[in-house]
Amino acid sequence: MKIVDHKLLQVFFEAIEKRLNEILSHVTKQDKVYLTEKDAAAFLNVSLSQFRNHRESYNITQYKFMGKIQYSKQELIDCVKNHRASDTTP
């Protein structure tokens, strides 16, 4: 008959739960639908000043909600897809 160390099991399951919560937190952050200006620039892999200078020429819409300016992640994706590498900056 095996003797189970309940304290050891509790520590083990708490560690698993902690790691799962970290993973879920990371996944949730990636599933954002709207991004801040800083996050939008980072998502597009451009500097913040570059994003600010060219946002309007690419027709990227700002959405203001509860006092915060946000950008649609899907709109940013569409913007990149519709802009060919051979194109020059509008």
GUSE-164379 format. One record per residue: x, y, z of N, C-alpha, C in turn; residue number from 1. Coordinates in pm, whole numbers, plus 50000, padded with zeros to 5 digits. Example, Ala and Ser with C-alpha at 12.3 -4.5 7.8 and 13.67 -1.06 7.14 Angstrom:
# residues 2
@n_X:51319 | n_Y:49431 | n_Z:50780 | ca_X:51230 | ca_Y:49550 | ca_Z:50780 | c_X:51320 | c_Y:49670 | c_Z:50780 | i:1
@n_X:51285 | n_Y:49775 | n_Z:50708 | ca_X:51367 | ca_Y:49894 | ca_Z:50714 | c_X:51290 | c_Y:50003 | c_Z:50787 | i:2
//
This chain:
# residues 90
@n_X:50084 | n_Y:49883 | n_Z:50000 | ca_X:50000 | ca_Y:50000 | ca_Z:50000 | c_X:50089 | c_Y:50125 | c_Z:50000 | i:1
@n_X:50062 | n_Y:50216 | n_Z:49905 | ca_X:50141 | ca_Y:50337 | ca_Z:49895 | c_X:50083 | c_Y:50446 | c_Z:49983 | i:2
@n_X:50172 | n_Y:50520 | n_Z:50046 | ca_X:50131 | ca_Y:50633 | ca_Z:50128 | c_X:50148 | c_Y:50759 | c_Z:50044 | i:3
@n_X:50042 | n_Y:50838 | n_Z:50032 | ca_X:50044 | ca_Y:50958 | ca_Z:49950 | c_X:50070 | c_Y:51078 | c_Z:50040 | i:4
@n_X:50165 | n_Y:51157 | n_Z:50001 | ca_X:50195 | ca_Y:51280 | ca_Z:50073 | c_X:50103 | c_Y:51390 | c_Z:50020 | i:5
@n_X:49997 | n_Y:51419 | n_Z:50093 | ca_X:49896 | ca_Y:51515 | ca_Z:50048 | c_X:49953 | c_Y:51656 | c_Z:50034 | i:6
@n_X:50045 | n_Y:51691 | n_Z:50118 | ca_X:50107 | ca_Y:51824 | ca_Z:50108 | c_X:50186 | c_Y:51835 | c_Z:49977 | i:7
@n_X:50259 | n_Y:51732 | n_Z:49943 | ca_X:50335 | ca_Y:51730 | ca_Z:49819 | c_X:50242 | c_Y:51739 | c_Z:49698 | i:8
@n_X:50132 | n_Y:51666 | n_Z:49701 | ca_X:50034 | ca_Y:51673 | ca_Z:49593 | c_X:49975 | c_Y:51813 | c_Z:49581 | i:9
@n_X:49946 | n_Y:51874 | n_Z:49693 | ca_X:49889 | ca_Y:52009 | ca_Z:49693 | c_X:49987 | c_Y:52108 | c_Z:49629 | i:10
@n_X:50113 | n_Y:52101 | n_Z:49665 | ca_X:50215 | ca_Y:52188 | ca_Z:49608 | c_X:50227 | c_Y:52163 | c_Z:49457 | i:11
@n_X:50224 | n_Y:52037 | n_Z:49418 | ca_X:50234 | ca_Y:52000 | ca_Z:49278 | c_X:50118 | c_Y:52060 | c_Z:49197 | i:12
@n_X:49996 | n_Y:52044 | n_Z:49244 | ca_X:49880 | ca_Y:52095 | ca_Z:49172 | c_X:49874 | c_Y:52248 | c_Z:49173 | i:13
@n_X:49920 | n_Y:52310 | n_Z:49279 | ca_X:49926 | ca_Y:52456 | ca_Z:49282 | c_X:50026 | c_Y:52508 | c_Z:49179 | i:14
@n_X:50138 | n_Y:52439 | n_Z:49162 | ca_X:50237 | ca_Y:52479 | ca_Z:49062 | c_X:50180 | c_Y:52464 | c_Z:48921 | i:15
@n_X:50108 | n_Y:52356 | n_Z:48897 | ca_X:50044 | ca_Y:52335 | ca_Z:48766 | c_X:49941 | c_Y:52444 | c_Z:48741 | i:16
@n_X:49860 | n_Y:52474 | n_Z:48839 | ca_X:49757 | ca_Y:52577 | ca_Z:48824 | c_X:49819 | c_Y:52714 | c_Z:48796 | i:17
@n_X:49927 | n_Y:52745 | n_Z:48865 | ca_X:49996 | ca_Y:52873 | ca_Z:48843 | c_X:50048 | c_Y:52882 | c_Z:48700 | i:18
@n_X:50110 | n_Y:52776 | n_Z:48652 | ca_X:50165 | ca_Y:52776 | ca_Z:48515 | c_X:50054 | c_Y:52785 | c_Z:48410 | i:19
@n_X:49945 | n_Y:52716 | n_Z:48432 | ca_X:49831 | ca_Y:52723 | ca_Z:48339 | c_X:49774 | c_Y:52865 | c_Z:48334 | i:20
@n_X:49765 | n_Y:52929 | n_Z:48447 | ca_X:49716 | ca_Y:53068 | ca_Z:48451 | c_X:49809 | c_Y:53162 | c_Z:48376 | i:21
@n_X:49940 | n_Y:53140 | n_Z:48386 | ca_X:50037 | ca_Y:53220 | ca_Z:48311 | c_X:50018 | c_Y:53201 | c_Z:48161 | i:22
@n_X:49999 | n_Y:53077 | n_Z:48120 | ca_X:49980 | ca_Y:53047 | ca_Z:47978 | c_X:49850 | c_Y:53109 | c_Z:47928 | i:23
@n_X:49742 | n_Y:53094 | n_Z:48004 | ca_X:49614 | ca_Y:53151 | ca_Z:47964 | c_X:49620 | c_Y:53302 | c_Z:47957 | i:24
@n_X:49692 | n_Y:53363 | n_Z:48047 | ca_X:49708 | ca_Y:53508 | ca_Z:48046 | c_X:49778 | c_Y:53552 | c_Z:47918 | i:25
@n_X:49880 | n_Y:53479 | n_Z:47879 | ca_X:49955 | ca_Y:53511 | ca_Z:47756 | c_X:49866 | c_Y:53496 | c_Z:47633 | i:26
@n_X:49789 | n_Y:53389 | n_Z:47627 | ca_X:49699 | ca_Y:53365 | ca_Z:47514 | c_X:49593 | c_Y:53473 | c_Z:47507 | i:27
@n_X:49537 | n_Y:53513 | n_Z:47619 | ca_X:49434 | ca_Y:53616 | ca_Z:47623 | c_X:49488 | c_Y:53748 | c_Z:47570 | i:28
@n_X:49609 | n_Y:53784 | n_Z:47607 | ca_X:49668 | ca_Y:53908 | ca_Z:47559 | c_X:49686 | c_Y:53907 | c_Z:47408 | i:29
@n_X:49716 | n_Y:53792 | n_Z:47351 | ca_X:49734 | ca_Y:53783 | ca_Z:47207 | c_X:49602 | c_Y:53792 | c_Z:47132 | i:30
@n_X:49493 | n_Y:53766 | n_Z:47198 | ca_X:49363 | ca_Y:53766 | ca_Z:47133 | c_X:49294 | c_Y:53902 | c_Z:47140 | i:31
@n_X:49368 | n_Y:54008 | n_Z:47169 | ca_X:49309 | ca_Y:54141 | ca_Z:47173 | c_X:49251 | c_Y:54176 | c_Z:47037 | i:32
@n_X:49135 | n_Y:54240 | n_Z:47038 | ca_X:49071 | ca_Y:54283 | ca_Z:46914 | c_X:49109 | c_Y:54427 | c_Z:46883 | i:33
@n_X:49124 | n_Y:54507 | n_Z:46987 | ca_X:49163 | ca_Y:54648 | ca_Z:46972 | c_X:49295 | c_Y:54672 | c_Z:47044 | i:34
@n_X:49377 | n_Y:54758 | n_Z:46985 | ca_X:49510 | ca_Y:54785 | ca_Z:47039 | c_X:49527 | c_Y:54934 | c_Z:47068 | i:35
@n_X:49609 | n_Y:54965 | n_Z:47165 | ca_X:49646 | ca_Y:55104 | ca_Z:47190 | c_X:49737 | c_Y:55149 | c_Z:47076 | i:36
@n_X:49765 | n_Y:55278 | n_Z:47070 | ca_X:49851 | ca_Y:55330 | ca_Z:46964 | c_X:49990 | c_Y:55266 | c_Z:46971 | i:37
@n_X:50043 | n_Y:55256 | n_Z:47090 | ca_X:50175 | ca_Y:55196 | ca_Z:47109 | c_X:50175 | c_Y:55049 | c_Z:47067 | i:38
@n_X:50071 | n_Y:54975 | n_Z:47108 | ca_X:50060 | ca_Y:54834 | ca_Z:47071 | c_X:50038 | c_Y:54816 | c_Z:46921 | i:39
@n_X:49961 | n_Y:54907 | n_Z:46860 | ca_X:49936 | ca_Y:54900 | ca_Z:46716 | c_X:50067 | c_Y:54919 | c_Z:46639 | i:40
@n_X:50148 | n_Y:55015 | n_Z:46681 | ca_X:50277 | ca_Y:55038 | ca_Z:46616 | c_X:50366 | c_Y:54914 | c_Z:46632 | i:41
@n_X:50370 | n_Y:54859 | n_Z:46751 | ca_X:50452 | ca_Y:54740 | ca_Z:46777 | c_X:50400 | c_Y:54622 | c_Z:46695 | i:42
@n_X:50269 | n_Y:54607 | n_Z:46685 | ca_X:50208 | ca_Y:54499 | ca_Z:46607 | c_X:50251 | c_Y:54508 | c_Z:46460 | i:43
@n_X:50260 | n_Y:54631 | n_Z:46409 | ca_X:50300 | ca_Y:54652 | ca_Z:46270 | c_X:50452 | c_Y:54655 | c_Z:46253 | i:44
@n_X:50522 | n_Y:54646 | n_Z:46363 | ca_X:50669 | ca_Y:54646 | ca_Z:46363 | c_X:50726 | c_Y:54777 | c_Z:46307 | i:45
@n_X:50663 | n_Y:54888 | n_Z:46346 | ca_X:50712 | ca_Y:55021 | ca_Z:46308 | c_X:50725 | c_Y:55104 | c_Z:46435 | i:46
@n_X:50800 | n_Y:55212 | n_Z:46426 | ca_X:50813 | ca_Y:55299 | ca_Z:46543 | c_X:50682 | c_Y:55374 | c_Z:46567 | i:47
@n_X:50667 | n_Y:55423 | n_Z:46686 | ca_X:50547 | ca_Y:55499 | ca_Z:46721 | c_X:50537 | c_Y:55624 | c_Z:46635 | i:48
@n_X:50649 | n_Y:55692 | n_Z:46613 | ca_X:50645 | ca_Y:55814 | ca_Z:46532 | c_X:50609 | c_Y:55780 | c_Z:46386 | i:49
@n_X:50660 | n_Y:55670 | n_Z:46335 | ca_X:50626 | ca_Y:55625 | ca_Z:46199 | c_X:50476 | c_Y:55597 | c_Z:46189 | i:50
@n_X:50424 | n_Y:55530 | n_Z:46288 | ca_X:50280 | ca_Y:55499 | ca_Z:46290 | c_X:50199 | c_Y:55628 | c_Z:46291 | i:51
@n_X:50237 | n_Y:55722 | n_Z:46377 | ca_X:50164 | ca_Y:55849 | ca_Z:46387 | c_X:50171 | c_Y:55927 | c_Z:46256 | i:52
@n_X:50288 | n_Y:55929 | n_Z:46194 | ca_X:50308 | ca_Y:56006 | ca_Z:46071 | c_X:50233 | c_Y:55950 | c_Z:45951 | i:53
@n_X:50210 | n_Y:55820 | n_Z:45948 | ca_X:50152 | ca_Y:55757 | ca_Z:45829 | c_X:50014 | c_Y:55696 | c_Z:45851 | i:54
@n_X:49961 | n_Y:55701 | n_Z:45971 | ca_X:49832 | ca_Y:55640 | ca_Z:46001 | c_X:49722 | c_Y:55690 | c_Z:45908 | i:55
@n_X:49712 | n_Y:55820 | n_Z:45891 | ca_X:49605 | ca_Y:55876 | ca_Z:45808 | c_X:49621 | c_Y:55840 | c_Z:45661 | i:56
@n_X:49745 | n_Y:55840 | n_Z:45611 | ca_X:49767 | ca_Y:55809 | ca_Z:45469 | c_X:49730 | c_Y:55664 | c_Z:45437 | i:57
@n_X:49731 | n_Y:55578 | n_Z:45537 | ca_X:49691 | ca_Y:55439 | ca_Z:45519 | c_X:49544 | c_Y:55416 | c_Z:45558 | i:58
@n_X:49475 | n_Y:55524 | n_Z:45588 | ca_X:49332 | ca_Y:55518 | ca_Z:45626 | c_X:49306 | c_Y:55424 | c_Z:45744 | i:59
@n_X:49395 | n_Y:55429 | n_Z:45842 | ca_X:49376 | ca_Y:55349 | ca_Z:45964 | c_X:49287 | c_Y:55429 | c_Z:46059 | i:60
@n_X:49175 | n_Y:55372 | n_Z:46091 | ca_X:49074 | ca_Y:55440 | ca_Z:46172 | c_X:49106 | c_Y:55434 | c_Z:46321 | i:61
@n_X:49086 | n_Y:55549 | n_Z:46385 | ca_X:49096 | ca_Y:55554 | ca_Z:46532 | c_X:48957 | c_Y:55534 | c_Z:46589 | i:62
@n_X:48948 | n_Y:55453 | n_Z:46695 | ca_X:48822 | ca_Y:55434 | ca_Z:46765 | c_X:48840 | c_Y:55486 | c_Z:46906 | i:63
@n_X:48754 | n_Y:55577 | n_Z:46946 | ca_X:48763 | ca_Y:55631 | ca_Z:47081 | c_X:48653 | c_Y:55566 | c_Z:47164 | i:64
@n_X:48694 | n_Y:55503 | n_Z:47271 | ca_X:48599 | ca_Y:55435 | ca_Z:47359 | c_X:48642 | c_Y:55457 | c_Z:47503 | i:65
@n_X:48550 | n_Y:55512 | n_Z:47580 | ca_X:48574 | ca_Y:55539 | ca_Z:47722 | c_X:48701 | c_Y:55622 | c_Z:47742 | i:66
@n_X:48722 | n_Y:55717 | n_Z:47653 | ca_X:48835 | ca_Y:55809 | ca_Z:47666 | c_X:48967 | c_Y:55755 | c_Z:47614 | i:67
@n_X:48967 | n_Y:55636 | n_Z:47559 | ca_X:49090 | ca_Y:55574 | ca_Z:47508 | c_X:49082 | c_Y:55562 | c_Z:47357 | i:68
@n_X:49190 | n_Y:55597 | n_Z:47290 | ca_X:49198 | ca_Y:55579 | ca_Z:47145 | c_X:49253 | c_Y:55439 | c_Z:47119 | i:69
@n_X:49181 | n_Y:55366 | n_Z:47032 | ca_X:49219 | ca_Y:55228 | ca_Z:47002 | c_X:49215 | c_Y:55205 | c_Z:46852 | i:70
@n_X:49279 | n_Y:55098 | n_Z:46810 | ca_X:49286 | ca_Y:55062 | ca_Z:46669 | c_X:49244 | c_Y:54916 | c_Z:46653 | i:71
@n_X:49168 | n_Y:54890 | n_Z:46549 | ca_X:49122 | ca_Y:54754 | ca_Z:46521 | c_X:49238 | c_Y:54669 | c_Z:46469 | i:72
@n_X:49263 | n_Y:54559 | n_Z:46537 | ca_X:49371 | ca_Y:54470 | ca_Z:46496 | c_X:49342 | c_Y:54414 | c_Z:46355 | i:73
@n_X:49216 | n_Y:54381 | n_Z:46328 | ca_X:49181 | ca_Y:54327 | ca_Z:46197 | c_X:49203 | c_Y:54431 | c_Z:46088 | i:74
@n_X:49174 | n_Y:54557 | n_Z:46117 | ca_X:49196 | ca_Y:54663 | ca_Z:46019 | c_X:49346 | c_Y:54679 | c_Z:45989 | i:75
@n_X:49429 | n_Y:54664 | n_Z:46092 | ca_X:49573 | ca_Y:54672 | ca_Z:46071 | c_X:49622 | c_Y:54555 | c_Z:45984 | i:76
@n_X:49569 | n_Y:54437 | n_Z:46010 | ca_X:49604 | ca_Y:54319 | ca_Z:45930 | c_X:49563 | c_Y:54341 | c_Z:45784 | i:77
@n_X:49441 | n_Y:54391 | n_Z:45764 | ca_X:49393 | ca_Y:54416 | ca_Z:45628 | c_X:49477 | c_Y:54521 | c_Z:45558 | i:78
@n_X:49519 | n_Y:54621 | n_Z:45631 | ca_X:49602 | ca_Y:54727 | ca_Z:45575 | c_X:49734 | c_Y:54670 | c_Z:45522 | i:79
@n_X:49795 | n_Y:54582 | n_Z:45599 | ca_X:49921 | ca_Y:54521 | ca_Z:45557 | c_X:49898 | c_Y:54431 | c_Z:45435 | i:80
@n_X:49791 | n_Y:54353 | n_Z:45438 | ca_X:49762 | ca_Y:54263 | ca_Z:45327 | c_X:49737 | c_Y:54340 | c_Z:45198 | i:81
@n_X:49673 | n_Y:54454 | n_Z:45207 | ca_X:49639 | ca_Y:54532 | ca_Z:45089 | c_X:49753 | c_Y:54619 | c_Z:45037 | i:82
@n_X:49860 | n_Y:54627 | n_Z:45112 | ca_X:49975 | ca_Y:54708 | ca_Z:45073 | c_X:50087 | c_Y:54617 | c_Z:45027 | i:83
@n_X:50115 | n_Y:54619 | n_Z:44898 | ca_X:50220 | ca_Y:54531 | ca_Z:44845 | c_X:50358 | c_Y:54588 | c_Z:44875 | i:84
@n_X:50454 | n_Y:54501 | n_Z:44887 | ca_X:50592 | ca_Y:54543 | ca_Z:44918 | c_X:50649 | c_Y:54637 | c_Z:44815 | i:85
@n_X:50604 | n_Y:54628 | n_Z:44691 | ca_X:50657 | ca_Y:54714 | ca_Z:44587 | c_X:50595 | c_Y:54854 | c_Z:44589 | i:86
@n_X:50486 | n_Y:54870 | n_Z:44664 | ca_X:50422 | ca_Y:54999 | ca_Z:44674 | c_X:50508 | c_Y:55095 | c_Z:44754 | i:87
@n_X:50495 | n_Y:55222 | n_Z:44723 | ca_X:50563 | ca_Y:55323 | ca_Z:44804 | c_X:50465 | c_Y:55374 | c_Z:44908 | i:88
@n_X:50516 | n_Y:55444 | n_Z:45007 | ca_X:50430 | ca_Y:55500 | ca_Z:45111 | c_X:50332 | c_Y:55597 | c_Z:45047 | i:89
@n_X:50204 | n_Y:55585 | n_Z:45080 | ca_X:50105 | ca_Y:55676 | ca_Z:45018 | c_X:50134 | c_Y:55821 | c_Z:45047 | i:90
//
